[in-house]
């Protein structure tokens, strides 16, 4: 019985890790195709780089919006809706008629992908505490740390067989898979008795409390500066290396 329980926990942990990995795959997988996207749309490097900025903005805003929504409406419904939206936006990116539409769809893709990260972590907090909680968070952190290294390689492998469009077809397939897994494997982990009020004033008050916390703002600012420099390099390097 214990063996079955442990196997179930491992499978569930891996599924949550895939949800978390959706964010770095969404952001990084298409990086090596920047020059090809620029030629396809007949645009300049700045517009293609704007699609990365757009996805990051969607990712940031998505966590702010979807996190509180999952506290109000439960984990499963927001996650399911987001995975469906992720699939639709991924396919939309693949068939975009111009770069402007592509940038908008990248924002939606980043917004919906953020649900995988924020809700997976919330589910872990709902189900576990103490040592088990620490182990699960360690696993999710490890996955999200390694995935940014692997996703550009995966994108390059896809492009070697197809084109930049193939990258978004692959992310669309991942979106279908995670939608099915949400329906089949993810159960509601936040009982109605534990959900918070949908009062907008309470949400604003909570964010004000965070923004006034010097320790939180200090860590947030340091992290933002670090990732800002990282993504400045990431967005420009494909154009440089592929022209050497």
N, C-alpha and C positions, 0 to 999 in steps of 0.2 A: 504493500500500500504506500509506504514511504517512497519507494522507488518510482511508483507511478506519479506521486505528487511532485517529486523532484523533477521528473521528466517534463511534466506539465509546466512547472515554473520556468524551466530552461527554455522551452518552446515559446512561452509567453514573453519571457525576457528578450528573446531574439526578435520576436514580432515588434515589441516596443522599440527595440534598437533600430529596426528598419524604419519605423515611423520617424525616429529622431534623425536617421541618416538621410531622410528625404530632403532636408534643408540644404546640407552641403552638396548633394547631388544636383539639386535645382540651381544652386548658385554657380557651381564650379564645372559641371560636366560639359558645358558648351564652350568653355573658354578657348580651347584650341581652334575652334571654328570661327573666331572673330573675323579674320581676313576674308574667309569664304562668305560669311554673312554680309560683310561690307560690299563685296563684289555682286552678290546676288541681288541686293536691294539698290545697288548703284548709289550708295551713300558714303559718308566719311566715317573715320574711326570714332569721332566723338559721339555720333548717333548710336553706333553699335555699343560703345561703352555705356551710353545712357540706359541701355537695356539691362545692364548689370546693376546700375544705380537704382533703376526702377524696381528690380526684383528685391534688392536689399531694403528699399523703402517699404515694399509690400510685406516683407518678412518682419520688419520692425513694427509696423502698424498692426499686422495680423496678431502678433503676440499680445499687444495692448488690448485689442478688441476681443479676440477669441478666448483668451484666458478667462476674463470675467464672464463671458457668455457661458463657458463651461461650468462656472461656479453657480450660475443661475439656472441653466437648463439641463445640467448633467453633462457627462463626458461624451456619451455615445452619439447623440444627435449632431452636435457641432462637428465632431470628427468625421462622421459619415458625409455630411453636407460638404465639408471642406475637401474630402478626398474626391468626391464627384466633381467639384469645382476645379480641383487640380487636374483631373483627367481632361476636362473640357478645355481648360486654358492651355494645356500641353499640346493637344491636337490643334488648337487655334494658333499657337506659335508656329507649328509646322506648316500651316497653310496661310500664314499671314500675307496679305497682298502688298503691304508696304512696311517700311521700318517703323512708322508711327503706330500702326496697329500692333506690331510686334512688341514695341516698348510697353504699350498698355497691357497686353496679355502677359508680359513678363511680370508686371506689377501684380496682376491677379494670381499668377502662378506662385509668386513668392508669398503673397498673402495667405493663400490656401495651404501652402506647404508648412507654414509656421504652426498650423494646428497640430501637425504630427509631433513637433518638438514640445510644444507647451502642454498639450493634453496627455502625451505619453508620460511626462514627468508628473502631471497631476494624478494620473491613474496610479502611479507608483506610490505617491503620498497617501492616496486613498486606501491602498491595500496593505501597506507594510509600514513598519516602524522599527526603531532601534537598529540593530546590526543588519537585518535584512534590507531595510531602507537604504543604509549606507552602501551595501553591496550592489543593489540595483542601480543606484545613482552612479556608482563607480563604473559599472558596465556601460551605462548609457553615455557617460562622459568619455570613456575610452573609444566607443564607437564613433561619436561625433568628432573626436579628435583625429581619428585615423581616416575617416571618410573623405575629408578635403584633400588628402594626399592621393587617394585612389580614384576619386571621381574624374579629375582631368585625364587620367590614364584611360579610364573606361570610355570617356568621351572621344579620345583620340583613336581608340580601338574601333569604336562605332563608325567614326568618320572615315577610317581607312577602308571600310567596306561599303559605306553609303555616302551620305553628305551630311551637312549640318542638320538637315530635316530629320535624318534618322535619329539624332540625339533626342529630339522632342517626341518622336514616335516611341522611343524606349521609355522616356519619362511618363508618357501616356499609358503605356503598358503597366508600368509600376503603379500608376494611379488606379488602374482597374484592379490590379492585385490587392492593393491596400483597401479599396472599397469593398471587395469581396471579403477580405479578412476582418474588416470592421463589422460587417453583417454577421459573419460566421463565428468569429472568435472573440470579439471584444464585447464584453457584457457591461452593463451600466454599473459603475463603481461608486457613484455618489448618490446616496438615498435622498429622497425629496426632503426628508427632515433635516438634512445637513446642508441643503442649498441656501444660498444667501438671497436677500431681497434684490429685485431688479431696479430698485430706486437709483436713479442716475446720480443723485446727490451723494449717496453713500460711496459710489464708485469714484467720484471726483474727490471726495474727502480722503479716500484711501491713497489716491495718487498724490495728493497734496502732502500727506504724511511722508510718503516715500521721497518726494522731492525736497523736503525739509531735512531729511536724514543725511547728515554730512558724510557718514561712513559709506552709505549706499551711493551717494553722488560721487564720492571720491573713487570708489571701485568702478563705478559705471563710466566715469570720465577716462580713467586709465585704460579700461578695456576698449572704449570707443576710439581713443587715439591709436592704440595698438592695431586694432582691426582696420582703422582708416588707412594707415600706412600699408598694411598688408594688401588691402583690396586696390589701392592705388597702383601697387606693383602688379597685381594679378590682372587688372584690366588693361594695362599697357604692354606687358611682356609678350603676349602672343604676336603682336604686330612687329615687335623688335626681333624676336628669335626666328620667326618665319621668313624674315627678309635678310638674315645673315648669310 
